[in-house]
Amino acid sequence: MDLLNASGSAFRQDLNLALKALASNSSNAGDPTTLYDNQFYADTGDGIFKIRNAANSGFIDLFKLVSNTNTYLLYDGSSAGPSLCFRDDTNTGIFSRVDDEFNITTGGTERFRITGDGFTKATNTGAVHANTSFHESFTTNNDQQTHVFSHHGSIAAEQKGILIRTLNDPGGTANLILCETGSTTQFVVRKNASVESRTNSFGAISDVKLKENIVDANSQWNDIKAVQVRNFNLKDDSSTKLLGVVAQEIETVSAGLVTDIPDKDPTTNEDLGTVTKTVKYSVLYMKAIKALQEAMARIETLESKVATLEGS
């Protein structure tokens, strides 16, 4: 700014005004009388801190002013013009699409939002399935997974996958896992541990190219005959009667059908020093098929002998 030649008192007055403007960032309820390029200006009328453009033809709004000095206010912005961005990448940054919502944009397209209810929405296009009460990942990339969880811990035996936990104990038919194609339900795992498939088709990888030492299985007659099929209920669900086997009893018949799973504290993951036994039911069913084949062979032998006796 320039100070014109003037008498002593007039010059002092001009100097004081100039110093006051510097000290207050030229704050005023309206634009300063004298304007300069790149001049800062606190507009107390609009509550906006501004800077004069390089051409000295207008002011650029920087941010809003509030009485709380710990608050820095941004404009809402948009996905194409975020309110806080990078100097050399002005369409990447943060903005607020609507009140009480936080959004992140890259390349001018919204990629992530936190709704006013605290739910997260990740998207590759800016679209989401629904802006409602669930976390969501939305993608349009063909032949690609929506999510890949990759564990790279140094101890192979401790590389764990996905945990789905509800607050309360088992019971009820609420969905723990629900798989749909369009509006058609294909697969469900329910809170009461029931598993449902639309086609009731469950398989295993069984290609011969993966196998060796293929021989006929030994007789399963005695094992299946010794299996004790029980009715029971689980201790935390006395109203539901189940049909099955008890691991400790099966272990005396065919120990290979039983696996010991160490019990761990669900919060600290500390080993509790006990185990819970599980049974490989799918292998038990194969043993039953082998025993059935043996029974069929015996029946056919008896039928042949009966036919011979009846024909003699």
C-alpha positions as CSV (number, residue, x, y, z in Angstrom):
1,M,0.0,0.0,0.0
2,D,1.1,3.6,-0.7
3,L,1.0,6.5,1.7
4,L,0.6,9.9,0.0
5,N,2.5,13.0,0.9
6,A,0.5,14.9,3.6
7,S,0.9,17.1,6.6
8,G,2.1,15.6,9.8
9,S,-1.3,14.9,11.4
10,A,-2.8,13.8,8.1
11,F,0.1,11.5,7.4
12,R,-0.1,10.0,10.9
13,Q,-3.8,9.4,10.4
14,D,-3.2,7.6,7.1
15,L,-0.3,5.6,8.7
16,N,-2.4,4.5,11.6
17,L,-5.2,3.4,9.3
18,A,-2.7,1.4,7.2
19,L,-1.2,-0.2,10.3
20,K,-4.7,-1.0,11.6
21,A,-5.6,-2.6,8.3
22,L,-2.5,-4.8,8.5
23,A,-3.1,-5.7,12.1
24,S,-6.7,-6.7,11.5
25,N,-6.3,-8.3,8.1
26,S,-8.3,-5.4,6.7
27,S,-11.4,-6.7,8.6
28,N,-14.5,-4.7,7.9
29,A,-18.2,-5.2,7.2
30,G,-17.6,-4.4,3.5
31,D,-14.8,-4.4,1.0
32,P,-11.7,-2.2,1.7
33,T,-11.7,1.2,0.0
34,T,-8.3,0.7,-1.5
35,L,-7.8,-2.7,-3.2
36,Y,-4.6,-4.6,-4.0
37,D,-3.9,-7.9,-5.7
38,N,-3.4,-10.8,-3.2
39,Q,-4.8,-8.7,-0.4
40,F,-6.2,-10.6,2.6
41,Y,-9.6,-9.4,3.9
42,A,-11.8,-10.5,6.8
43,D,-15.4,-9.7,5.8
44,T,-17.1,-9.4,9.2
45,G,-20.4,-8.7,7.4
46,D,-20.5,-12.1,5.6
47,G,-18.3,-13.8,8.1
48,I,-15.9,-14.9,5.4
49,F,-12.1,-14.6,5.1
50,K,-11.1,-13.7,1.6
51,I,-8.1,-13.0,-0.6
52,R,-8.0,-10.6,-3.6
53,N,-7.2,-12.4,-6.9
54,A,-4.0,-11.8,-8.8
55,A,-5.8,-9.6,-11.4
56,N,-7.2,-7.4,-8.6
57,S,-10.7,-7.9,-10.1
58,G,-12.4,-9.7,-7.3
59,F,-12.2,-11.6,-4.0
60,I,-11.8,-15.3,-3.5
61,D,-13.6,-16.8,-0.5
62,L,-11.2,-18.9,1.6
63,F,-13.2,-20.0,4.6
64,K,-15.9,-18.9,7.0
65,L,-15.1,-17.1,10.3
66,V,-16.6,-18.2,13.6
67,S,-16.1,-17.0,17.2
68,N,-14.7,-20.4,18.2
69,T,-11.0,-20.2,17.3
70,N,-10.7,-24.0,17.4
71,T,-13.1,-24.4,14.5
72,Y,-12.1,-24.2,10.8
73,L,-15.1,-24.1,8.5
74,L,-15.1,-25.4,5.0
75,Y,-17.7,-25.0,2.3
76,D,-19.7,-28.1,1.4
77,G,-17.9,-28.5,-2.0
78,S,-18.8,-31.4,-4.4
79,S,-17.3,-34.5,-5.8
80,A,-15.9,-32.5,-8.8
81,G,-14.8,-29.6,-6.6
82,P,-14.1,-30.7,-3.1
83,S,-13.8,-28.1,-0.3
84,L,-10.4,-29.4,0.7
85,C,-8.2,-30.7,-2.0
86,F,-4.6,-30.9,-3.2
87,R,-2.8,-28.0,-4.9
88,D,-2.0,-30.1,-8.0
89,D,-5.0,-32.4,-7.9
90,T,-8.1,-30.2,-7.3
91,N,-10.7,-32.9,-7.9
92,T,-9.4,-35.2,-5.1
93,G,-10.2,-34.4,-1.5
94,I,-13.1,-34.2,0.9
95,F,-16.5,-32.6,0.7
96,S,-20.0,-32.9,2.2
97,R,-22.8,-34.1,-0.1
98,V,-25.6,-33.3,2.3
99,D,-25.9,-32.2,5.9
100,D,-24.2,-34.5,8.5
101,E,-22.4,-36.5,5.8
102,F,-18.6,-36.8,5.2
103,N,-17.5,-37.7,1.6
104,I,-14.2,-38.5,-0.1
105,T,-13.6,-38.0,-3.8
106,T,-10.8,-39.0,-6.2
107,G,-10.6,-38.0,-9.8
108,G,-13.9,-36.0,-9.4
109,T,-15.9,-39.1,-8.4
110,E,-17.1,-39.9,-4.9
111,R,-15.4,-43.0,-3.5
112,F,-16.3,-43.1,0.1
113,R,-19.0,-41.7,2.5
114,I,-19.9,-41.8,6.2
115,T,-23.6,-41.2,6.6
116,G,-25.1,-39.2,9.4
117,D,-26.0,-42.4,11.1
118,G,-22.3,-43.5,11.1
119,F,-22.5,-46.1,8.3
120,T,-19.8,-46.4,5.7
121,K,-20.3,-46.6,2.0
122,A,-17.4,-47.5,-0.4
123,T,-18.1,-47.1,-4.1
124,N,-16.2,-47.0,-7.3
125,T,-18.8,-44.9,-9.2
126,G,-20.3,-42.6,-6.6
127,A,-23.5,-44.8,-6.5
128,V,-24.5,-47.0,-3.6
129,H,-27.2,-49.7,-3.1
130,A,-28.9,-47.7,-0.4
131,N,-28.0,-44.8,1.9
132,T,-29.5,-46.6,4.9
133,S,-28.5,-48.4,8.0
134,F,-25.8,-50.8,6.9
135,H,-22.1,-50.7,5.9
136,E,-21.7,-51.2,2.2
137,S,-19.2,-51.8,-0.6
138,F,-20.5,-51.1,-4.1
139,T,-18.7,-52.0,-7.3
140,T,-19.4,-52.2,-11.0
141,N,-16.1,-54.0,-12.0
142,N,-16.9,-57.2,-13.8
143,D,-15.1,-60.5,-13.0
144,Q,-13.7,-59.0,-9.8
145,Q,-14.4,-59.6,-6.1
146,T,-16.1,-56.9,-4.1
147,H,-13.7,-57.5,-1.2
148,V,-10.4,-59.5,-0.8
149,F,-9.2,-60.0,2.8
150,S,-5.5,-61.0,2.7
151,H,-3.6,-62.0,5.8
152,H,0.2,-61.8,5.6
153,G,1.2,-62.6,9.2
154,S,4.5,-64.3,9.8
155,I,3.0,-67.3,11.5
156,A,1.0,-69.4,9.1
157,A,-1.0,-71.2,11.8
158,E,-2.2,-67.9,13.2
159,Q,-3.3,-66.3,9.9
160,K,-7.1,-66.1,10.5
161,G,-9.9,-65.1,8.3
162,I,-13.3,-63.5,8.9
163,L,-15.2,-63.4,12.3
164,I,-18.9,-62.6,12.4
165,R,-20.1,-62.1,15.9
166,T,-23.5,-61.2,17.5
167,L,-23.9,-59.8,20.9
168,N,-26.2,-62.5,22.3
169,D,-26.0,-66.3,22.4
170,P,-27.3,-68.6,19.6
171,G,-31.0,-68.8,18.9
172,G,-33.4,-67.6,16.3
173,T,-33.4,-67.5,12.5
174,A,-31.8,-64.1,11.9
175,N,-29.2,-64.2,9.1
176,L,-25.5,-64.3,9.9
177,I,-24.7,-64.7,6.2
178,L,-27.1,-64.0,3.4
179,C,-26.2,-64.6,-0.3
180,E,-28.5,-63.3,-2.9
181,T,-28.5,-63.0,-6.7
182,G,-30.8,-60.2,-7.6
183,S,-33.7,-60.7,-5.3
184,T,-33.3,-64.5,-5.0
185,T,-31.9,-66.0,-1.8
186,Q,-29.2,-68.6,-2.7
187,F,-27.5,-69.4,0.6
188,V,-28.1,-68.6,4.3
189,V,-26.3,-69.2,7.5
190,R,-28.6,-68.5,10.4
191,K,-28.0,-67.5,14.0
192,N,-29.2,-70.9,15.2
193,A,-26.4,-72.5,13.1
194,S,-28.7,-73.8,10.4
195,V,-27.4,-73.6,6.8
196,E,-29.7,-73.4,3.9
197,S,-29.0,-73.7,0.2
198,R,-31.5,-73.0,-2.6
199,T,-30.3,-76.2,-4.4
200,N,-29.2,-78.2,-1.4
201,S,-26.0,-78.9,-3.3
202,F,-22.8,-79.1,-1.3
203,G,-19.6,-80.4,-2.9
204,A,-15.9,-81.0,-2.5
205,I,-12.9,-80.6,-4.8
206,S,-12.5,-84.2,-6.0
207,D,-10.6,-84.2,-9.3
208,V,-8.4,-87.2,-9.9
209,K,-5.5,-84.9,-11.0
210,L,-5.2,-83.9,-7.3
211,K,-5.2,-87.4,-5.9
212,E,-2.8,-90.4,-5.6
213,N,-2.6,-93.8,-3.9
214,I,-6.2,-94.4,-4.8
215,V,-7.4,-97.8,-3.5
216,D,-10.7,-99.3,-2.3
217,A,-11.7,-98.4,1.2
218,N,-11.7,-101.0,4.0
219,S,-14.9,-102.4,5.4
220,Q,-16.9,-99.8,7.4
221,W,-19.4,-102.3,8.6
222,N,-18.3,-102.6,12.2
223,D,-17.7,-98.8,12.6
224,I,-21.1,-97.9,11.3
225,K,-22.7,-100.6,13.4
226,A,-21.0,-99.2,16.5
227,V,-22.1,-95.6,15.9
228,Q,-24.6,-94.4,18.5
229,V,-27.2,-92.1,17.0
230,R,-28.5,-89.9,19.7
231,N,-31.3,-87.4,20.3
232,F,-30.3,-84.4,22.4
233,N,-30.5,-80.6,22.8
234,L,-27.7,-78.0,23.2
235,K,-27.4,-76.6,26.7
236,D,-28.1,-73.0,25.5
237,D,-31.2,-74.1,23.6
238,S,-33.2,-76.6,25.5
239,S,-36.3,-76.2,23.3
240,T,-34.7,-77.6,20.1
241,K,-34.3,-81.3,19.8
242,L,-31.5,-82.5,17.6
243,L,-30.4,-85.8,16.0
244,G,-26.7,-86.7,15.7
245,V,-23.7,-88.1,17.5
246,V,-21.5,-87.3,20.5
247,A,-17.8,-86.6,19.7
248,Q,-16.5,-88.5,22.7
249,E,-18.5,-91.6,21.7
250,I,-17.5,-91.4,18.0
251,E,-13.9,-91.1,19.1
252,T,-14.0,-94.6,20.5
253,V,-15.2,-95.9,17.2
254,S,-13.2,-93.9,14.7
255,A,-10.8,-91.4,16.2
256,G,-10.0,-89.8,12.9
257,L,-13.5,-88.4,12.7
258,V,-12.9,-86.2,15.7
259,T,-10.9,-83.0,15.8
260,D,-9.9,-81.1,19.0
261,I,-10.2,-77.3,18.7
262,P,-8.5,-75.3,21.4
263,D,-10.8,-73.1,23.5
264,K,-9.7,-69.4,23.5
265,D,-11.0,-66.3,25.2
266,P,-13.1,-64.4,22.6
267,T,-11.7,-61.1,23.8
268,T,-8.0,-61.7,24.5
269,N,-7.5,-64.8,22.3
270,E,-5.8,-66.4,25.3
271,D,-5.7,-70.2,25.2
272,L,-7.9,-71.5,28.0
273,G,-6.3,-74.9,28.2
274,T,-9.4,-76.8,27.2
275,V,-10.7,-78.1,23.8
276,T,-14.0,-78.5,22.1
277,K,-14.4,-81.6,20.0
278,T,-15.9,-81.5,16.5
279,V,-17.0,-84.4,14.2
280,K,-16.4,-84.7,10.5
281,Y,-20.0,-85.6,9.5
282,S,-19.2,-85.6,5.8
283,V,-16.6,-88.4,6.3
284,L,-19.1,-90.2,8.5
285,Y,-21.6,-90.1,5.7
286,M,-19.0,-91.7,3.3
287,K,-18.4,-94.4,5.8
288,A,-22.1,-95.0,5.9
289,I,-22.2,-95.3,2.1
290,K,-19.4,-97.9,2.2
291,A,-21.3,-99.8,4.8
292,L,-24.5,-99.6,2.7
293,Q,-22.6,-101.0,-0.3
294,E,-21.4,-103.9,1.9
295,A,-25.0,-104.5,3.1
296,M,-26.2,-104.4,-0.5
297,A,-23.6,-107.0,-1.5
298,R,-24.7,-109.3,1.4
299,I,-28.4,-108.8,0.5
300,E,-27.7,-109.7,-3.1
301,T,-25.7,-112.8,-2.0
302,L,-28.6,-113.9,0.2
303,E,-31.1,-113.2,-2.6
304,S,-29.1,-115.4,-4.9
305,K,-29.0,-118.2,-2.4
306,V,-32.7,-117.9,-1.8
307,A,-33.4,-118.0,-5.5
308,T,-31.2,-121.1,-5.8
309,L,-33.1,-122.8,-3.0
310,E,-36.5,-121.9,-4.3
311,G,-35.5,-123.2,-7.8
312,S,-34.3,-126.6,-6.5
